[in-house]
Amino acid sequence: MFAPTIMHLGTDKQVEKYMPLIKSFQISGAYAQTELGHGSDVQNLETTAYYDKTTEEFIINSPTVTATKWWIGDLGIVATHVILHAILYLDKK
């Protein structure tokens, strides 16, 4: 799911940057959508991502045990990159 998501949903810049790295095995990725308490019900995810404009970074929070990303397998341990599904907050909205 990692490479196809970047290939089909990534911006031109993301595809240009990441696909050669994926194809040459310089990076490996995981796809983190499913949560322990919610399965693949993305409308009820608990994991949040707040974008901090000052640092240009995302602050990720999984506030409860049920928000734990689940069924990732060993990729959750060895992946260098991840596509993470979370509820996104921009300017506190």
SEPA-941311 format. One record per residue: x, z, y of N, C-alpha, C in turn. Coordinates in steps of 0.02 Angstrom, whole numbers, plus 32768, in hexadecimal, padded with zeros to 4 digits. Layout:
REM residues N
+-------+------+--------+--------+------+---------+-------+------+--------+
: neast :  nup : nnorth : caeast : caup : canorth : ceast :  cup : cnorth :
+-------+------+--------+--------+------+---------+-------+------+--------+
:     X :    Z :      Y :      X :    Z :       Y :     X :    Z :      Y :
...
+-------+------+--------+--------+------+---------+-------+------+--------+
This chain:
REM residues 93
+-------+------+--------+--------+------+---------+-------+------+--------+
: neast :  nup : nnorth : caeast : caup : canorth : ceast :  cup : cnorth :
+-------+------+--------+--------+------+---------+-------+------+--------+
:  8029 : 8000 :   7FC4 :   8000 : 8000 :    8000 :  802B : 8000 :   803F :
:  8068 : 8018 :   803B :   8093 : 801D :    8076 :  80A3 : 7FD8 :   8093 :
:  80C2 : 7FAE :   806B :   80D6 : 7F6C :    8084 :  809A : 7F40 :   8096 :
:  8065 : 7F3C :   806C :   802C : 7F13 :    807F :  800A : 7F2A :   80C0 :
:  8009 : 7F6A :   80CC :   7FEA : 7F83 :    8109 :  8012 : 7F6C :   8146 :
:  8054 : 7F71 :   8143 :   807D : 7F5A :    817A :  8076 : 7F0E :   8183 :
:  8078 : 7EEA :   814B :   8074 : 7EA2 :    814D :  8033 : 7E89 :   816B :
:  7FFB : 7EA8 :   8159 :   7FBA : 7E8E :    816D :  7F9B : 7EB1 :   81AA :
:  7FB1 : 7EEF :   81B8 :   7F93 : 7F13 :    81F0 :  7FC5 : 7F24 :   8227 :
:  8005 : 7F19 :   8219 :   8038 : 7F28 :    824B :  8039 : 7EF5 :   8283 :
:  8055 : 7F09 :   82BB :   805E : 7EDA :    82F3 :  8097 : 7EAA :   82DF :
:  809D : 7E74 :   8304 :   80D3 : 7E44 :    82F7 :  8117 : 7E68 :   82FA :
:  811E : 7E95 :   832A :   815D : 7EB9 :    8332 :  816B : 7EE7 :   82F6 :
:  8137 : 7F08 :   82DD :   813F : 7F34 :    82A2 :  8151 : 7F0C :   8264 :
:  812E : 7ED4 :   825A :   813C : 7EA9 :    8220 :  8184 : 7E90 :   8223 :
:  8199 : 7E78 :   825E :   81DC : 7E5E :    8266 :  8211 : 7E94 :   8259 :
:  8203 : 7ED1 :   826E :   8234 : 7F07 :    8266 :  8235 : 7F22 :   821E :
:  81FB : 7F2F :   8201 :   81F8 : 7F55 :    81C2 :  81F9 : 7F2A :   8182 :
:  81DB : 7EEF :   8183 :   81D8 : 7EC8 :    8145 :  821C : 7EB6 :   8129 :
:  824D : 7EA1 :   8151 :   8290 : 7E94 :    8134 :  82AE : 7ED4 :   8115 :
:  82A3 : 7F0D :   8134 :   82BE : 7F4C :    8119 :  829C : 7F5F :   80D8 :
:  825B : 7F52 :   80D3 :   8237 : 7F60 :    8095 :  824E : 7F31 :   805E :
:  8251 : 7EF0 :   806E :   8263 : 7EBE :    803B :  82AA : 7EC7 :   8021 :
:  82D7 : 7EE2 :   804B :   831C : 7EED :    8036 :  8327 : 7F34 :   801B :
:  82F1 : 7F5A :   8013 :   82F3 : 7F9E :    7FF8 :  831C : 7FCE :   8023 :
:  8322 : 7FC0 :   8063 :   8345 : 7FEE :    808F :  8319 : 8029 :   80A2 :
:  82D7 : 801F :   80A0 :   82A8 : 8056 :    80AA :  8274 : 8053 :   8072 :
:  8258 : 808D :   8063 :   8220 : 8090 :    8034 :  81E9 : 80B8 :   8056 :
:  81AB : 80A7 :   8046 :   8175 : 80C6 :    806A :  813D : 80DE :   803E :
:  8119 : 810E :   8058 :   80DD : 812A :    8038 :  80A1 : 811D :   8064 :
:  8067 : 811E :   8046 :   8027 : 8114 :    8068 :  8000 : 8155 :   8061 :
:  7FFA : 817A :   8097 :   7FDC : 81BD :    8094 :  7F98 : 81BE :   80B6 :
:  7F65 : 81B1 :   808E :   7F21 : 81B2 :    80A7 :  7EF9 : 81EB :   8089 :
:  7EF8 : 81EF :   8048 :   7ECD : 821D :    8023 :  7EE0 : 8265 :   802F :
:  7EAF : 828E :   803E :   7EB9 : 82D6 :    8046 :  7E9A : 82FC :   800B :
:  7EB7 : 8334 :   7FFA :   7EA1 : 835C :    7FC1 :  7E56 : 836D :   7FC6 :
:  7E3F : 8380 :   8000 :   7DFA : 8395 :    8007 :  7DC8 : 835F :   8018 :
:  7DE0 : 8322 :   8025 :   7DB4 : 82EE :    803D :  7DBA : 82AC :   8019 :
:  7DE8 : 82A7 :   7FEB :   7DF3 : 8267 :    7FC9 :  7E06 : 8232 :   7FFC :
:  7DE6 : 81F9 :   7FF6 :   7DF4 : 81C1 :    8024 :  7DC0 : 81BB :   805B :
:  7D9C : 81F0 :   8068 :   7D69 : 81F0 :    809D :  7D8C : 81F7 :   80E1 :
:  7DA1 : 81BE :   80FD :   7DCA : 81C0 :    813A :  7DA4 : 81DA :   8177 :
:  7D63 : 81DA :   8176 :   7D3D : 81F4 :    81AF :  7D41 : 8240 :   81B3 :
:  7D53 : 8260 :   817C :   7D56 : 82A9 :    817B :  7D9D : 82C4 :   8171 :
:  7DCF : 829B :   8182 :   7E14 : 82B3 :    817C :  7E1E : 82F0 :   81A9 :
:  7E47 : 831D :   8192 :   7E5A : 8358 :    81BA :  7E9C : 834E :   81DE :
:  7EC7 : 8325 :   81C2 :   7F09 : 8319 :    81E1 :  7EFF : 82F9 :   8225 :
:  7F22 : 8314 :   8256 :   7F1D : 82F9 :    829A :  7F60 : 82DF :   82B2 :
:  7F5D : 82B0 :   82E0 :   7F9A : 8295 :    8300 :  7F8D : 8295 :   834B :
:  7FB2 : 82BD :   836F :   7FAE : 82BF :    83B8 :  7FE9 : 8299 :   83D4 :
:  7FDB : 826A :   8400 :   8012 : 8244 :    841F :  8028 : 8267 :   845E :
:  8069 : 8277 :   8461 :   8087 : 8298 :    849A :  80A9 : 8263 :   84C5 :
:  808C : 8253 :   84FE :   80A8 : 821F :    8529 :  80ED : 822F :   8544 :
:  80FB : 8270 :   854E :   813C : 8282 :    856B :  8175 : 8276 :   853B :
:  816A : 8281 :   84FB :   819F : 8276 :    84C9 :  8197 : 8234 :   84A4 :
:  815D : 8214 :   84AD :   814C : 81D7 :    8489 :  814F : 81E2 :   843D :
:  8132 : 821B :   8429 :   8131 : 822E :    83E2 :  80EB : 8244 :   83CE :
:  80DF : 8242 :   838E :   80A1 : 825C :    8373 :  80AD : 82A2 :   8358 :
:  807F : 82CF :   8366 :   8081 : 8312 :    834A :  804D : 8313 :   8312 :
:  8065 : 831A :   82D5 :   803A : 8317 :    829A :  8029 : 835E :   8284 :
:  7FEA : 8369 :   8273 :   7FD5 : 83AB :    825C :  7FA4 : 83A4 :   8222 :
:  7FB4 : 83C4 :   81EB :   7F86 : 83CB :    81B3 :  7F74 : 8415 :   81B0 :
:  7F3C : 8428 :   81CE :   7F2E : 846F :    81DC :  7F19 : 849A :   81A0 :
:  7F05 : 847C :   8169 :   7EED : 84A3 :    8130 :  7F09 : 8486 :   80EF :
:  7F01 : 84AC :   80BA :   7F16 : 8494 :    8078 :  7EEF : 8455 :   8065 :
:  7EAF : 8453 :   8077 :   7E86 : 8419 :    8065 :  7E9B : 83DA :   808B :
:  7EC3 : 83E1 :   80BF :   7EDD : 83A8 :    80E5 :  7F1D : 838B :   80C6 :
:  7F36 : 83AB :   8093 :   7F73 : 8394 :    8073 :  7F6B : 834D :   8059 :
:  7F9A : 8321 :   806A :   7F98 : 82DD :    8051 :  7FA5 : 82E0 :   8006 :
:  7F7C : 82BC :   7FE0 :   7F7B : 82C5 :    7F98 :  7F7F : 8282 :   7F75 :
:  7F95 : 8280 :   7F38 :   7F99 : 8245 :    7F0E :  7FCA : 8211 :   7F29 :
:  7FFD : 8228 :   7F4B :   8032 : 81FB :    7F63 :  8066 : 81F0 :   7F2C :
:  806B : 821F :   7EFE :   809B : 821A :    7EC8 :  80E2 : 8227 :   7EE1 :
:  8112 : 820E :   7EBD :   8158 : 8219 :    7ECE :  816C : 81FA :   7F11 :
:  8145 : 81C9 :   7F29 :   8156 : 81AC :    7F6A :  8152 : 81DF :   7FA1 :
:  8129 : 8212 :   7F98 :   8125 : 8248 :    7FC9 :  8166 : 8270 :   7FCD :
:  818E : 826A :   7F9B :   81CE : 828E :    7F99 :  8208 : 8262 :   7FAF :
:  8208 : 8223 :   7F99 :   8242 : 81F8 :    7FA4 :  823B : 81C5 :   7FDC :
:  81FF : 81BB :   7FF6 :   81F5 : 8188 :    8029 :  821B : 8199 :   8069 :
:  8234 : 8165 :   8089 :   8255 : 816E :    80CA :  8225 : 8164 :   8104 :
:  81EC : 8144 :   80F7 :   81BA : 8135 :    812A :  8174 : 8140 :   810D :
:  8143 : 8148 :   8138 :   80FF : 8153 :    8120 :  80CD : 8133 :   814F :
:  8098 : 8118 :   8132 :   805D : 8106 :    8159 :  802E : 8140 :   8150 :
:  8020 : 8163 :   8186 :   7FF9 : 81A0 :    8183 :  7FB5 : 8196 :   81A3 :
:  7F81 : 81A8 :   817F :   7F3E : 81A5 :    819B :  7F2E : 81EA :   81B7 :
:  7F18 : 81EB :   81F6 :   7F08 : 8229 :    8218 :  7ED5 : 821A :   824F :
:  7EB6 : 824D :   8268 :   7E8A : 8246 :    82A2 :  7EB8 : 8245 :   82DF :
:  7EB5 : 820F :   8306 :   7EE2 : 8205 :    833E :  7EC3 : 8221 :   837E :
:  7EEB : 8247 :   83A3 :   7ED6 : 8260 :    83E5 :  7F06 : 8244 :   841A :
:  7EE8 : 8224 :   844B :   7F0D : 820B :    8485 :  7EEF : 822D :   84C2 :
:  7F19 : 824B :   84EB :   7F01 : 8270 :    8527 :  7ECB : 82A3 :   8514 :
:  7ED6 : 82C5 :   84DC :   7EAA : 82FA :    84C3 :  7E64 : 82E3 :   84B0 :
:  7E5B : 82A1 :   84A6 :   7E1A : 8286 :    8490 :  7E22 : 8268 :   844B :
+-------+------+--------+--------+------+---------+-------+------+--------+
